[in-house]
Amino acid sequence: MNTTYDVRVWKTEVRHGKRGTVYRVRWGVAGIPRRETFQTAALADSFRSKLLTAQREGVAFDIDTGLPVTMQRAARAMTWYEFACAFVDMKWPRVAATTRRTHAEALTAVTVSMFTGTRGKPDDKLIRKALNRWGFNKVKRDDPDMPDDVRAALRWVAANTRPVSDLAKPEVLRPLLDALLVKLDGTPAATSVVSRRRKIFNTAVEYAVERKLLHSNPIPALKWKIPKAVTVVDRRRVVNPTQARQLLAAVAEQGRSGPRLVAFYGCLYFAALRPEEAVALNKRHLDIPESGWGWLHLDRAEPHAGKDWTDSGRNRDRRQLKQRERGETRSVPCPPELTELINAHIKQFGLAPDGRLFRGERNDQELPKGTINKIWRLARA
């Protein structure tokens, strides 16, 4: 370990931003500036006091991490839950709202396999709810309105999870990976879900290596494989042209909301748009005549993530097109039948004030996900 006694600790810096006030502890080790940001003044003062105490007592500081060697040892014993929260916070500013939610789901599946015991353990469903909706949500983790049972469950989890270093043990790692294969009720999880969980877990472990909580990633050395996904499409489950038109006709018959969604589902079928692309369609995206072939020029998507996961506080996250850089566009041919549906939709329902095509019956800003799913379920029946 490369250490030094050349340490300076400066005054805590208070920064006011759009998301609230944060407190930044600043210090220097061997001339290298260091900083750590905290959400409360108490946490910042506590951390700064530890640095000052180590400096006064003549404790060596690690140049690579900037921490006293005593704190470095404590860091190496970080619990999985504490680390998983740190991983969520690190990823949060740079990922989409849907990815934040996916991270929470995957880390919840991992965490329930990292408990040290069962004494005083809350109900399994309560633990998963507490982790998925609160513990692994950077914004809601310290929410003063958190329900008491959720707060108690998170306290139990924080006190009863293994240290991250235990992942280096095959007898811990293998059962954990096996647990990713099943849902809460014990039935097999979809292969795509298992694959996604495993990728997120692997990324978290790599971050643990970066934080020097593990010497290396133990997953590749373990002989464990993800079940192979079924890649053959069952033709009997693919809608044919006659069925598609019957479904669109059935959508039109579903109360007051159904007619508003005919053109929406038409975009999914005739132009193969993703739902989040169709939801975001605006007048400026349309290049269609009164009849015949036209174009849809897409430049954004609005996937549904839930207001707890978005920066805007809305249920939908406004993003660039999937797997494309911000500012990239995609042009899609608009067949004559879809052109007719879109023109009829605009003539009957008009446009939202911002030019949006599809909106809820009582909401000019957003087409509710619940309405989309409900009308489709009724149309299929």
Buried (B, 14 or more C-beta within 10 A) or exposed (E): EEBEEEBEBBEBEEEEEEEEEBBBBBBBBBEEEBEBEBBEEEBBBEBBEBBEEBBEEEBBBBBEBBBBBBBBEEBBEBBBBBBBBBBBBBBBEEBBBBBBBBBBBBBBBBBBBBBEEEEEBBEEEBBBBBBBBBBBBBBBBEEEEBEEEBEBBBEBBEEBBBBBBBBBEEEBBEEBBEBBBEEEEEEEBEBEBBBBBBEBBEBBBBBBBEBBBBEEBBBEEEEBEBEEEEEEEEEEEEEEEEEBBEBBEBBBEBEEBBBBBBBBBBBBBBBEBBBBBBBBBBEEBBEBEEEEEBBBEBBBBBBBBBEBBBBEEBBBBBBBBEEBEEEEEBEBEBBBBBBBBBBBBBEEBEBBEEEBBBBBEEEEEBBBBEBBEBBBEBBEE
